[in-house]
Amino acid sequence: MSYAAQELRLRQQTTLAPRLQQSVKLLQMSALEFTTAVQHALANNPFLEDSSDDMPVDPSVAGMPTTLGAGGNESVGGETAEPSGPGGEEGAAEAAPADNNDYAPEYASDAPGEYSGDYPTSHGSGAQGNDLAHWVAASPSLCERLLHELSGYAVNDRDRALAAFIIDALDSDGYLRTPLCELAGDAGFDPEPDEGEWLAALKLVQSLDAPGLGARDLRECLLLQLRARQCPGQALAINIIENHLERLGRNDMQGLQRLLGCEAEDLQQACALIRGLDPKPGRRYDNQAPAYVVPDVYVSKYQSRWRVVPNRQAMPRARLYQTYADLFRRARVDNRSPMAQELQEARWLVRNVEQRYTTIQRVAEAIVKRQQRFFEYGEVALRPLMLREVADDLDMHESTVSRATANKYMVTPRGVFEFRHFFSRELATESGGSCSSAAVRALIKELIDAEDPSEPLSDVTLTERLAANGIVVARRTVTKYRGQMRLAPADLRRH
């Protein structure tokens, strides 16, 4: 008599409540996505009605869809009017008074004024016992994803550091454009890594996540992807990439067939396989702003104070349709569960919409409070700012602040900016202070704009000019920042 083997496994799993799932989902939406979601709920849930028409709208700050340029800081048509209101402390960021909540939920405890919010907080002690939202998947950048995956590999600290240098040097397409020997700069490796170590680290990076990342040219990118597959026509496709990629680019099918000595059907299969590869694998992690956005808030100066005013036209509101709710409560029907579920979902939506507005407003105020010099003097005055700093100040979890800054935009006198534009990592200065990486990029651009076109500044010279101003960065960092701003190297800028 045989017995089937039985195994008992214990697994711990975190499940978000539906209300929390909805609140997190609404928070990370852009203004356009959020408006669509609320309008869909209003059209399909009989217990909801639109209360947007009841809100007073200030025509001087009425929102409008805004075309955003590639740089993310194109100014909008027309100036933003300055809101009026009582004075406050000099230089402090101030919000417009909140609107009165004019919907009437069925129970008094459902009122937004008494609602503590679904988003997790830090409780001021670093405790995260109630933090469920950080389990929700976010959209990490290419560098974050690769570094996270690298942390799971059992490699020594030296190899891990070399791989991290390579990951940090990848451009938005996922390519490594900088020579390996120039990556470390003045990092102080002892002994200096040789070519074999760099190639081993590069091979490690190329094995992370999606095939094709870390390639140094198009041919290598395609080969990495192709060799990771096992499919018909692979060998012929590899031959084409290695030896005849230019001819394929000219679509010279007859010449390819003659050189390869293969059947036309096999050639078509191999070419289709190549064309199905991704020539820019890093773009799938590209979270750049869309070309068409709706701002969430307006920032303007009024009586020497910077104020944050919400964009009313980007704030669709919903309230409980009290008449239907009362009728349903008094109704006597056999099966109440479907309608009861819709009523519960209506209450959740009303709460979560209000909570979204409150969270975005508070985060915007915190950003403006810390970046007032940027609004006064521009990009060079942008100070280092981390999500953790805002989260601690607002008693929120860092994941909540991250979602509140994703795909959110503010209109300022200097243009339209995504909230995340104001978060920049800290770089040390020679005097012991600090500056933001965004400020360094702005200084590099100023130096290049003021250079002699016949004698453009090389990356080495730019590094020396920054050092003369007390900002010590590696030459490879200057090269990386110049590439991020899509500025050509010195030899291509020479007129």
Phi, psi and omega per residue, in radians:
M1 nan 2.216 -3.093
S2 -1.871 2.554 3.136
Y3 -2.074 2.358 3.096
A4 -1.232 2.377 -3.140
A5 -1.207 2.309 -3.136
Q6 -2.052 2.480 -3.114
E7 -2.347 2.276 3.137
L8 -1.786 2.115 -3.128
R9 -2.048 2.395 3.100
L10 -1.840 2.141 -3.103
R11 -2.269 2.332 3.097
Q12 -1.739 2.250 -3.073
Q13 -2.395 2.362 3.109
T14 -1.736 2.187 3.141
T15 -2.082 2.206 3.141
L16 -1.419 2.415 3.042
A17 -1.120 2.625 -3.114
P18 -0.974 -0.658 -3.128
R19 -1.142 -0.707 3.124
L20 -1.217 -0.638 3.067
Q21 -1.039 -0.765 -3.137
Q22 -1.170 -0.715 -3.107
S23 -1.138 -0.719 3.112
V24 -1.158 -0.726 -3.135
K25 -1.106 -0.763 -3.138
L26 -1.169 -0.654 -3.087
L27 -1.117 -0.689 -3.063
Q28 -1.497 0.010 3.092
M29 -1.308 2.656 2.952
S30 -1.321 2.982 -3.123
A31 -1.067 -0.693 3.126
L32 -1.150 -0.786 3.131
E33 -1.127 -0.697 -3.132
F34 -1.138 -0.766 3.116
T35 -1.043 -0.756 3.119
T36 -1.090 -0.736 -3.116
A37 -1.138 -0.734 3.141
V38 -1.190 -0.716 3.114
Q39 -1.114 -0.638 3.093
H40 -1.136 -0.717 3.114
A41 -1.151 -0.701 3.119
L42 -1.103 -0.602 -3.101
A43 -1.370 -0.364 -3.009
N44 -1.997 -0.256 -3.135
N45 -1.892 2.031 -3.074
P46 -1.213 -0.244 -3.117
F47 -1.593 0.126 3.128
L48 -2.027 2.544 3.002
E49 -2.423 2.685 -3.090
D50 -1.368 2.213 3.099
S51 -1.958 0.208 -3.110
S52 -1.128 -0.573 -3.102
D53 -1.204 -0.305 -3.120
D54 -1.471 -0.180 -3.110
M55 -1.425 2.376 3.011
P56 -1.207 2.262 -3.123
V57 -1.909 2.173 3.087
D58 -1.486 1.922 -3.089
P59 -1.093 -0.347 -3.113
S60 -1.306 -0.344 3.128
V61 -2.170 0.336 3.136
A62 -1.071 2.348 -3.057
G63 -1.319 2.755 3.095
M64 -2.563 2.595 3.028
P65 -1.027 2.381 -3.003
T66 -2.110 2.243 3.064
T67 -1.402 2.218 -3.060
L68 -1.970 2.224 -3.140
G69 -1.322 3.091 -3.101
A70 -1.105 -0.521 -3.136
G71 -1.369 -0.224 3.086
G72 1.396 0.190 -3.090
N73 -2.438 0.562 3.072
E74 -1.273 2.412 -3.137
S75 -1.390 2.672 -3.069
V76 -1.541 2.816 3.108
G77 -1.266 2.211 -3.108
G78 1.518 2.589 -3.121
E79 -1.534 2.623 3.073
T80 -1.397 2.173 -3.131
A81 -1.226 2.705 -3.086
E82 -1.593 2.222 -3.116
P83 -1.269 2.743 3.117
S84 -1.844 2.774 3.130
G85 2.886 3.040 -3.123
P86 -1.149 2.640 -3.127
G87 -1.275 2.805 3.128
G88 -2.425 -2.832 -3.134
E89 -1.161 2.480 -3.085
E90 -1.043 2.232 3.039
G91 1.401 0.030 -3.088
A92 -1.582 2.522 3.052
A93 -1.283 2.325 -3.047
E94 -2.324 2.495 -3.139
A95 -1.743 2.703 3.033
A96 -1.204 2.675 3.136
P97 -1.028 2.474 -3.119
A98 -1.272 2.580 3.095
D99 -1.259 2.644 3.038
N100 -1.264 2.426 3.123
N101 -1.453 1.982 -2.987
D102 -1.821 0.287 3.057
Y103 -1.736 2.771 -3.062
A104 -2.168 1.668 3.101
P105 -1.130 2.892 -3.058
E106 -1.183 -0.598 -3.136
Y107 -2.034 2.537 -3.110
A108 -1.106 -0.521 -3.119
S109 -1.206 -0.226 3.131
D110 -1.469 -0.079 -3.070
A111 -1.118 2.367 -3.115
P112 -1.037 -0.522 3.140
G113 -1.088 -0.431 3.138
E114 -1.839 0.097 -3.068
Y115 -1.544 2.166 -3.042
S116 -1.450 -0.222 3.091
G117 1.754 2.620 3.134
D118 -1.568 -0.280 -3.020
Y119 -1.346 2.455 -3.123
P120 -1.238 2.607 3.109
T121 -2.123 2.965 -3.097
S122 -1.594 -0.217 -3.108
H123 1.033 0.262 3.071
G124 1.257 0.032 -3.101
S125 -2.132 0.079 -3.126
G126 1.430 -0.018 -3.138
A127 -1.271 2.431 -3.107
Q128 -2.243 0.578 -3.085
G129 -1.120 -0.540 -3.123
N130 -1.760 0.214 -3.088
D131 -1.432 1.766 3.068
L132 -1.780 -0.433 -3.039
A133 -1.181 -0.426 -3.105
H134 -1.291 -0.097 3.041
W135 -1.473 -0.238 -3.122
V136 -1.310 2.372 -3.087
A137 -1.115 2.335 3.043
A138 -1.896 -2.997 -3.140
S139 -2.022 1.524 -3.108
P140 -1.223 2.745 3.085
S141 -1.325 2.999 3.124
L142 -1.044 -0.825 -3.119
C143 -1.098 -0.772 -3.140
E144 -1.083 -0.742 -3.119
R145 -1.126 -0.787 -3.107
L146 -1.187 -0.708 3.113
L147 -1.145 -0.640 3.099
H148 -1.133 -0.753 3.131
E149 -1.204 -0.615 3.116
L150 -1.083 -0.585 -3.114
S151 -1.117 -0.322 3.133
G152 -1.530 -0.047 -3.132
Y153 -1.620 2.426 3.124
A154 -1.499 1.453 3.117
V155 -2.218 2.778 -3.136
N156 -1.308 2.927 -3.047
D157 -1.090 -0.609 -3.114
R158 -1.169 -0.832 3.120
D159 -1.131 -0.641 3.114
R160 -1.129 -0.689 3.129
A161 -1.164 -0.709 3.107
L162 -1.100 -0.754 3.119
A163 -1.120 -0.644 3.122
A164 -1.146 -0.646 3.076
F165 -1.087 -0.717 3.138
I166 -1.147 -0.786 3.141
I167 -1.054 -0.741 -3.110
D168 -1.150 -0.421 -3.096
A169 -1.581 -0.094 -3.132
L170 -1.154 2.440 3.099
D171 -1.526 -3.079 -3.056
S172 -1.155 -0.357 3.092
D173 -1.479 -0.133 -3.105
G174 1.585 0.159 -3.112
Y175 -1.642 2.666 3.004
L176 -1.759 1.769 -3.079
R177 -1.592 -0.320 -3.091
T178 -1.549 2.365 3.083
P179 -1.016 2.512 -3.083
L180 -1.017 -0.672 -3.074
C181 -1.178 -0.271 -3.100
E182 -1.765 0.002 -3.008
L183 -1.256 -0.727 -3.018
A184 -1.276 -0.484 -3.125
G185 1.016 -2.196 3.132
D186 -1.839 0.709 -3.096
A187 -1.198 -0.336 3.047
G188 1.455 0.657 3.042
F189 -1.199 2.418 3.113
D190 -2.366 1.877 0.000
P191 -1.388 2.962 3.101
E192 -1.078 2.388 3.140
P193 -1.166 2.410 3.105
D194 -1.574 3.105 -3.079
E195 -1.079 -0.657 3.141
G196 -1.084 -0.685 3.117
E197 -1.169 -0.731 3.122
W198 -1.104 -0.746 -3.131
L199 -1.143 -0.642 3.090
A200 -1.137 -0.717 3.097
A201 -1.157 -0.673 3.101
L202 -1.108 -0.720 3.106
K203 -1.081 -0.649 3.094
L204 -1.117 -0.798 3.135
V205 -1.107 -0.697 -3.127
Q206 -1.188 -0.295 3.101
S207 -1.553 -0.110 -3.118
L208 -1.438 2.516 2.982
D209 0.873 -2.302 -3.038
A210 -1.335 2.354 3.079
P211 -1.053 2.497 3.129
G212 1.914 -0.369 3.114
L213 -1.256 2.492 -3.141
G214 1.497 0.109 3.105
A215 -1.254 2.654 -3.132
R216 -1.713 -0.200 3.041
D217 -2.760 3.073 -3.089
L218 -1.100 -0.724 -3.111
R219 -1.050 -0.814 3.137
E220 -1.142 -0.648 3.124
C221 -1.065 -0.815 -3.130
L222 -1.187 -0.669 3.140
L223 -1.148 -0.700 3.109
L224 -1.051 -0.717 3.135
Q225 -1.229 -0.699 -3.064
L226 -1.229 -0.693 -3.122
R227 -1.247 -0.277 3.082
A228 -1.447 -0.060 -3.126
R229 -1.894 2.762 2.992
Q230 -2.251 1.731 -3.038
C231 -2.647 2.777 3.109
P232 -1.051 2.433 3.129
G233 1.501 0.085 -3.078
Q234 -1.126 -0.816 -3.087
A235 -1.091 -0.737 3.128
L236 -1.163 -0.692 3.129
A237 -1.127 -0.691 3.102
I238 -1.101 -0.721 3.108
N239 -1.061 -0.731 -3.138
I240 -1.128 -0.767 -3.107
I241 -1.155 -0.745 -3.081
E242 -1.227 -0.590 -2.971
N243 -2.137 -0.349 -2.991
H244 -2.397 0.544 -3.078
L245 -1.143 -0.657 3.126
E246 -1.116 -0.693 3.129
R247 -1.156 -0.647 3.074
L248 -1.114 -0.673 3.113
G249 -1.099 -0.506 3.077
R250 -1.486 -0.008 3.134
N251 1.041 0.640 3.133
D252 -1.525 1.377 -3.053
M253 -1.232 -0.659 3.137
Q254 -1.151 -0.732 3.106
G255 -1.132 -0.689 3.107
L256 -1.103 -0.782 -3.117
Q257 -1.122 -0.644 3.138
R258 -1.195 -0.731 -3.122
L259 -1.242 -0.635 -3.075
L260 -1.526 -0.364 -3.126
G261 1.086 0.764 -3.090
C262 -2.104 2.947 3.086
E263 -1.278 2.644 -3.129
A264 -1.065 -0.660 -3.134
E265 -1.146 -0.715 3.112
D266 -1.158 -0.660 3.122
L267 -1.135 -0.735 3.121
Q268 -1.099 -0.691 3.119
Q269 -1.118 -0.757 3.139
A270 -1.164 -0.727 3.136
C271 -1.161 -0.668 3.088
A272 -1.123 -0.616 3.101
L273 -1.141 -0.721 3.141
I274 -1.172 -0.762 -3.115
R275 -1.187 -0.304 3.086
G276 -1.457 -0.063 3.115
L277 -1.423 2.831 -3.102
D278 -1.745 1.928 -3.124
P279 -1.274 -0.252 3.142
K280 -2.349 1.277 -3.040
P281 -1.143 -0.340 3.133
G282 -1.280 -0.335 -3.077
R283 -1.184 -0.357 3.140
R284 -1.188 -0.296 3.097
Y285 -1.802 0.123 -3.069
D286 -1.329 2.030 3.130
N287 -1.849 0.619 -3.125
Q288 -1.173 2.743 -3.076
A289 -1.149 2.521 3.051
P290 -1.203 2.848 -3.090
A291 -1.295 -0.271 -3.070
Y292 -2.292 1.986 -3.074
V293 -2.297 2.812 3.024
V294 -2.030 2.145 -3.119
P295 -1.190 2.594 3.108
D296 -1.613 -0.577 -3.129
V297 -2.472 2.830 3.020
Y298 -2.026 2.449 3.093
V299 -2.085 2.195 -3.139
S300 -2.557 2.799 -3.125
K301 -1.738 2.272 -3.135
Y302 -2.422 2.044 -3.133
Q303 0.929 0.886 3.083
S304 1.186 0.256 3.130
R305 -2.181 2.441 3.070
W306 -1.562 2.226 -3.061
R307 -2.104 2.621 3.102
V308 -1.964 2.110 -3.118
V309 -2.120 2.220 -3.135
P310 -1.191 2.606 3.069
N311 -1.435 1.816 -3.031
R312 -1.084 -0.588 -3.099
Q313 -1.331 -0.180 3.053
A314 -1.787 0.343 -3.069
M315 -2.206 1.205 3.060
P316 -1.121 2.412 -3.099
R317 -2.142 2.633 3.095
A318 -2.310 2.555 3.055
R319 -2.357 2.838 -3.124
L320 -1.218 2.296 3.077
Y321 -1.378 1.640 -2.943
Q322 -1.113 -0.579 -3.133
T323 -1.077 -0.833 3.121
Y324 -1.143 -0.662 -3.138
A325 -1.114 -0.716 3.108
D326 -1.170 -0.726 3.112
L327 -1.089 -0.722 -3.134
F328 -1.160 -0.661 -3.129
R329 -1.152 -0.578 -3.138
R330 -1.530 -0.220 -3.072
A331 -1.241 2.604 3.074
R332 -2.057 1.728 3.141
V333 -2.249 2.743 -3.099
D334 -1.232 -0.774 -3.060
N335 -2.031 1.817 -3.097
R336 -1.794 -0.097 -2.979
S337 -1.104 -0.770 -3.135
P338 -1.081 -0.776 3.139
M339 -1.227 -0.633 3.109
A340 -1.108 -0.638 3.099
Q341 -1.140 -0.714 3.113
E342 -1.146 -0.658 3.099
L343 -1.131 -0.723 3.112
Q344 -1.125 -0.722 3.112
E345 -1.128 -0.606 3.094
A346 -1.116 -0.745 3.104
R347 -1.097 -0.744 3.131
W348 -1.053 -0.778 -3.090
L349 -1.104 -0.771 3.140
V350 -1.024 -0.783 3.131
R351 -1.116 -0.837 -3.038
N352 -1.199 -0.565 3.070
V353 -1.115 -0.807 3.123
E354 -1.107 -0.713 -3.131
Q355 -1.135 -0.623 3.111
R356 -1.094 -0.815 3.136
Y357 -1.051 -0.781 -3.111
T358 -1.089 -0.781 -3.096
T359 -1.131 -0.823 3.139
I360 -1.084 -0.715 3.136
Q361 -1.100 -0.788 -3.116
R362 -1.139 -0.721 3.134
V363 -1.151 -0.725 3.115
A364 -1.084 -0.724 3.116
E365 -1.104 -0.712 3.138
A366 -1.129 -0.669 3.114
I367 -1.137 -0.845 -3.105
V368 -1.112 -0.648 3.132
K369 -1.063 -0.649 -3.069
R370 -1.582 -0.282 -3.080
Q371 -2.047 0.584 -3.104
Q372 -1.110 -0.564 3.128
R373 -1.153 -0.546 3.070
F374 -1.084 -0.782 -3.119
F375 -1.185 -0.433 3.127
E376 -1.483 -0.747 -2.944
Y377 -2.088 -0.200 3.090
G378 1.799 -2.897 -2.970
E379 -1.062 -0.596 -3.088
V380 -1.165 -0.300 -3.122
A381 -1.736 0.149 3.137
L382 -1.203 2.140 -3.062
R383 -1.573 2.731 3.074
P384 -1.097 2.409 -3.123
L385 -2.618 2.306 3.133
M386 -2.011 2.702 3.109
L387 -1.025 -0.650 -3.108
R388 -1.049 -0.651 -3.125
E389 -1.100 -0.772 3.111
V390 -1.206 -0.703 -3.128
A391 -1.078 -0.761 3.138
D392 -1.152 -0.664 -3.112
D393 -1.189 -0.648 -3.094
L394 -1.630 0.005 -3.110
D395 1.006 0.790 3.081
M396 -2.073 2.897 3.005
H397 -1.423 2.641 -3.112
E398 -1.054 -0.600 3.127
S399 -1.142 -0.570 3.094
T400 -1.173 -0.768 3.103
V401 -1.113 -0.661 3.130
S402 -1.068 -0.763 3.138
R403 -1.252 -0.549 3.131
A404 -1.283 -0.267 3.121
T405 -1.809 -0.180 -3.126
A406 -1.366 2.198 3.082
N407 1.066 0.500 3.071
K408 -1.982 2.461 -3.018
Y409 -2.290 2.595 3.054
M410 -2.208 2.452 3.050
V411 -1.599 2.180 -3.124
T412 -2.218 2.901 3.063
P413 -1.052 -0.301 3.137
R414 -1.727 0.064 3.103
G415 2.216 -2.919 -3.138
V416 -1.786 2.259 -3.104
F417 -2.331 2.515 2.976
E418 -1.294 2.577 3.141
F419 -0.928 -0.686 -3.060
R420 -1.210 -0.224 3.089
H421 -1.083 -0.474 -3.049
F422 -1.526 -0.019 3.086
F423 -1.798 1.979 -3.061
S424 -2.411 2.467 -3.086
R425 -1.254 2.799 -3.022
E426 -1.579 2.375 3.037
L427 -2.111 2.407 -3.104
A428 -1.335 2.657 3.056
T429 -2.005 2.892 -3.076
E430 -1.143 -0.484 -3.101
S431 -1.452 -0.005 -3.118
G432 1.664 -0.069 3.094
G433 -1.497 -2.730 -3.138
S434 -2.614 2.771 3.036
C435 -2.524 2.867 -3.089
S436 -1.551 2.730 3.079
S437 -1.125 -0.548 3.096
A438 -1.142 -0.658 3.108
A439 -1.155 -0.647 3.105
V440 -1.129 -0.743 3.091
R441 -1.054 -0.714 3.126
A442 -1.121 -0.674 3.106
L443 -1.165 -0.688 3.096
I444 -1.072 -0.751 3.137
K445 -1.141 -0.675 3.105
E446 -1.102 -0.734 3.134
L447 -1.122 -0.712 -3.138
I448 -1.220 -0.670 3.129
D449 -1.125 -0.536 -3.084
A450 -1.655 0.056 -3.067
E451 -1.320 2.838 3.061
D452 -1.380 2.081 -3.096
P453 -1.003 -0.467 3.130
S454 -1.407 -0.329 3.133
E455 -2.358 1.242 -3.105
P456 -1.144 2.689 -3.094
L457 -1.419 2.227 3.064
S458 -1.336 2.943 3.121
D459 -1.105 -0.595 3.087
V460 -1.116 -0.773 3.133
T461 -1.147 -0.690 3.091
L462 -1.075 -0.701 3.105
T463 -1.083 -0.718 3.135
E464 -1.180 -0.683 3.128
R465 -1.134 -0.707 3.097
L466 -1.127 -0.721 3.125
A467 -1.088 -0.630 3.115
A468 -1.134 -0.424 3.086
N469 -1.642 0.180 3.075
G470 1.537 0.127 -3.127
I471 -1.894 1.905 -3.057
V472 -1.755 1.912 3.084
V473 -2.329 2.747 3.127
A474 -1.294 2.703 3.133
R475 -1.079 -0.648 3.135
R476 -1.125 -0.515 3.082
T477 -1.191 -0.710 3.079
V478 -1.079 -0.755 3.115
T479 -1.071 -0.733 -3.136
K480 -1.125 -0.811 -3.123
Y481 -1.141 -0.684 3.101
R482 -1.087 -0.707 3.094
G483 -1.144 -0.648 3.115
Q484 -1.111 -0.545 3.108
M485 -1.528 0.080 3.119
R486 1.001 0.738 3.050
L487 -1.770 2.317 -3.067
A488 -1.234 2.758 3.039
P489 -1.086 2.944 -3.038
A490 -1.060 -0.730 -3.078
D491 -1.174 -0.421 3.096
L492 -1.562 -0.200 3.113
R493 -1.635 -0.133 -3.081
R494 -1.246 2.278 -3.136
H495 -1.827 nan nan
